[in-house]
Amino acid sequence: MNHTTPHDEKVRRIAAAYWSRGYSVRTAVLGYERPKPIRGRIPDVVAIKGKTTRIVEVETDQTFRRHKDQRDIFRDYADRRARTRFRWTRTSLE
């Protein structure tokens, strides 16, 4: 039985897009290897290709305000590393 949420579906779509571009991908959803914590937080997607790293966080309308500190941690982490970028995106619950 498959009970995936819109959040997890969006994470999988993002992961698949990076994978199709040759990135090694880890995600926080079932079926993928889990990303390593960044300052105690697990990002939704970490994609690595060579020396380039992409960190992506998917927020819902419900988590957007609660997870601001987490987004700040990921952004700060990326800003302090060469060739590392952070972005977040939003999905709504159906």
NURO-833232 format. One line per 8 residues: their letters; for each residue x negated, y, z of N, C-alpha, C. Coordinates in nm, 3 decimals. Atoms other than C-alpha are relative to their C-alpha. Example, Ala and Ser with C-alpha at 12.3 -4.5 7.8 and 13.67 -1.06 7.14 Angstrom:
BEGIN
AS	-0.089/-0.119/0.000/-1.230/-0.450/0.780/-0.090/0.120/0.000  0.082/-0.119/-0.006/-1.367/-0.106/0.714/0.077/0.109/0.073
***
This chain:
BEGIN
MNHTTPHD	-0.085/-0.118/0.000/0.000/0.000/0.000/-0.089/0.124/0.000  0.084/-0.117/0.017/-0.146/0.335/-0.104/0.075/0.125/0.042  -0.065/-0.121/-0.051/-0.052/0.646/0.096/-0.097/0.117/-0.005  0.094/-0.109/0.009/-0.288/0.907/-0.038/0.073/0.133/0.007  -0.056/-0.134/-0.013/-0.226/1.271/0.041/-0.044/0.085/-0.119  0.046/-0.092/0.105/-0.248/1.560/-0.207/-0.145/0.045/0.025  0.138/-0.037/-0.036/-0.566/1.660/-0.019/-0.098/-0.106/-0.051  0.091/0.107/0.040/-0.729/1.320/-0.078/-0.005/-0.017/-0.152
EKVRRIAA	-0.002/0.009/0.147/-0.618/1.313/-0.442/-0.087/0.109/-0.062  0.082/-0.110/0.052/-0.780/1.653/-0.502/-0.148/-0.029/0.025  0.139/0.036/-0.030/-1.099/1.536/-0.328/-0.049/-0.103/-0.101  0.039/0.104/0.097/-1.106/1.229/-0.554/-0.020/0.058/-0.141  0.014/-0.062/0.133/-1.053/1.442/-0.868/-0.130/0.081/-0.009  0.124/-0.078/-0.002/-1.338/1.676/-0.770/-0.120/-0.092/-0.004  0.110/0.097/-0.003/-1.564/1.381/-0.691/-0.019/-0.063/-0.137  0.008/0.062/0.131/-1.482/1.217/-1.024/-0.059/0.096/-0.104
AYWSRGYS	0.054/-0.098/0.094/-1.561/1.539/-1.212/-0.151/0.014/0.016  0.145/-0.007/-0.022/-1.904/1.565/-1.051/-0.067/-0.130/-0.046  0.056/0.129/0.039/-1.968/1.194/-1.103/-0.014/-0.009/-0.152  0.004/0.007/0.146/-1.884/1.226/-1.474/-0.110/0.090/-0.059  0.108/-0.089/0.044/-2.150/1.500/-1.497/-0.136/-0.047/0.051  0.129/0.059/-0.039/-2.420/1.271/-1.356/-0.044/0.024/0.142  0.033/-0.023/-0.140/-2.409/1.371/-0.991/0.018/-0.129/0.081  -0.023/0.101/-0.103/-2.447/1.127/-0.702/0.099/0.063/0.097
VRTAVLGY	-0.109/-0.062/-0.074/-2.128/1.183/-0.503/0.033/-0.078/0.127  -0.051/0.056/-0.126/-2.025/1.123/-0.143/0.123/0.083/0.039  -0.120/-0.072/-0.043/-1.680/1.210/-0.010/0.050/-0.056/0.132  -0.058/0.038/-0.128/-1.484/1.192/0.310/0.132/-0.075/-0.017  -0.121/0.080/0.022/-1.211/0.973/0.156/-0.041/-0.146/-0.023  0.026/0.143/0.017/-1.183/0.596/0.136/-0.044/-0.030/-0.143  0.047/0.041/0.131/-1.364/0.429/-0.150/-0.133/0.062/-0.039  0.127/-0.065/0.025/-1.672/0.650/-0.137/-0.088/-0.010/0.124
ERPKPIRG	0.091/-0.011/-0.111/-1.981/0.665/0.077/0.023/0.136/0.065  -0.031/-0.121/-0.076/-1.928/0.926/0.350/-0.120/0.095/0.000  0.110/-0.097/-0.007/-2.133/1.249/0.341/-0.060/0.004/0.141  0.065/-0.021/-0.130/-2.384/1.315/0.617/0.056/0.127/0.062  -0.050/-0.122/-0.066/-2.268/1.567/0.877/-0.093/0.120/-0.024  0.073/-0.127/0.007/-2.373/1.929/0.835/0.038/0.076/0.126  -0.024/-0.066/-0.130/-2.406/2.085/1.180/0.125/-0.056/0.067  -0.110/0.067/-0.069/-2.159/1.830/1.313/0.130/-0.009/-0.077
RIPDVVAI	-0.122/0.003/0.081/-1.901/1.870/1.035/-0.022/-0.082/-0.125  0.007/0.083/0.121/-1.827/1.633/0.746/0.069/0.074/-0.115  -0.066/-0.065/0.115/-1.767/1.810/0.412/0.082/-0.101/-0.080  -0.083/0.088/0.082/-1.504/1.670/0.175/-0.079/-0.061/-0.115  0.079/0.050/0.114/-1.748/1.638/-0.118/-0.141/0.056/0.010  0.139/-0.042/0.019/-2.126/1.648/-0.146/-0.047/-0.069/-0.128  0.047/0.052/0.129/-2.261/1.607/-0.499/-0.144/0.046/-0.020  0.142/-0.030/0.017/-2.634/1.587/-0.572/-0.047/-0.051/-0.136
KGKTTRIV	0.060/0.037/0.129/-2.814/1.586/-0.905/-0.137/0.066/-0.003  0.135/-0.055/-0.007/-3.190/1.625/-0.894/-0.015/0.081/0.127  0.016/-0.088/-0.116/-3.261/1.920/-0.665/0.121/0.090/0.023  -0.122/-0.080/-0.011/-2.911/2.065/-0.705/0.101/-0.070/0.089  -0.102/0.054/-0.091/-2.653/2.015/-0.430/0.123/0.088/-0.005  -0.128/-0.070/-0.004/-2.286/2.109/-0.439/0.080/-0.054/0.119  -0.083/0.035/-0.115/-2.073/2.110/-0.123/0.138/0.060/-0.025  -0.136/-0.047/0.027/-1.696/2.134/-0.164/0.090/-0.039/0.117
EVETDQTF	-0.099/0.025/-0.104/-1.426/2.164/0.101/0.138/0.028/-0.058  -0.138/-0.015/0.048/-1.058/2.114/0.015/0.087/0.032/0.121  -0.090/-0.043/-0.109/-0.809/2.298/0.236/0.145/-0.010/-0.045  -0.144/-0.005/0.022/-0.435/2.267/0.265/0.053/0.129/0.063  -0.058/-0.117/-0.064/-0.199/2.544/0.368/-0.009/-0.012/0.152  0.003/0.024/-0.145/-0.202/2.385/0.716/-0.140/0.011/0.058  0.136/0.000/-0.056/-0.582/2.361/0.754/-0.078/0.127/-0.031  0.077/-0.115/0.045/-0.687/2.686/0.589/-0.047/0.088/0.116
RRHKDQRD	0.039/-0.088/-0.112/-0.686/2.902/0.904/-0.082/-0.074/0.106  0.070/0.077/-0.103/-0.798/2.628/1.142/-0.143/-0.033/-0.036  0.132/0.046/0.043/-1.105/2.539/0.936/-0.093/0.112/-0.048  0.086/-0.111/0.042/-1.252/2.886/0.879/-0.141/-0.018/0.052  0.134/0.019/-0.057/-1.542/2.808/1.114/-0.077/-0.108/-0.077  0.065/0.107/0.076/-1.614/2.490/0.919/-0.049/0.052/-0.136  0.043/-0.058/0.128/-1.622/2.677/0.587/-0.120/0.092/0.021  0.113/-0.089/-0.029/-1.855/2.935/0.745/-0.128/-0.080/0.023
IFRDYADR	0.117/0.086/-0.024/-2.090/2.655/0.860/-0.055/-0.050/-0.133  0.044/0.052/0.129/-2.103/2.502/0.511/-0.060/0.111/-0.087  0.049/-0.113/0.080/-2.148/2.843/0.344/-0.138/0.043/0.050  0.129/-0.039/-0.057/-2.431/2.937/0.582/-0.108/-0.103/-0.033  0.093/0.108/0.032/-2.596/2.598/0.530/-0.047/0.011/-0.146  0.033/-0.009/0.142/-2.583/2.637/0.151/-0.082/0.126/-0.030  0.071/-0.126/0.025/-2.700/2.999/0.158/-0.146/-0.007/0.041  0.137/0.011/-0.050/-3.015/2.894/0.343/-0.085/-0.102/-0.077
RARTRFRW	0.072/0.101/0.077/-3.114/2.630/0.087/0.001/0.033/-0.149  0.012/-0.024/0.144/-3.240/2.667/-0.267/0.084/-0.102/-0.076  -0.078/0.086/0.091/-3.015/2.524/-0.539/0.113/-0.076/0.068  -0.115/0.058/-0.071/-2.736/2.448/-0.292/0.111/0.103/-0.001  -0.116/-0.089/0.008/-2.392/2.596/-0.342/0.117/-0.061/0.075  -0.122/0.042/-0.069/-2.075/2.581/-0.136/0.118/0.068/-0.067  -0.127/-0.060/0.044/-1.721/2.634/-0.259/0.113/-0.073/0.071  -0.119/0.063/-0.055/-1.379/2.566/-0.121/0.114/0.021/-0.098
TRTSLE	-0.118/-0.009/0.084/-1.051/2.509/-0.292/0.120/-0.037/0.086  -0.121/0.022/-0.077/-0.693/2.486/-0.175/0.095/-0.090/-0.077  -0.107/0.081/0.059/-0.424/2.229/-0.237/0.120/0.012/0.093  -0.119/-0.008/-0.085/-0.067/2.245/-0.114/0.057/-0.140/0.019  -0.063/0.128/-0.028/0.117/1.957/0.044/0.134/-0.004/-0.070  -0.126/0.014/0.073/0.408/1.823/-0.153/0.111/-0.046/0.091
***
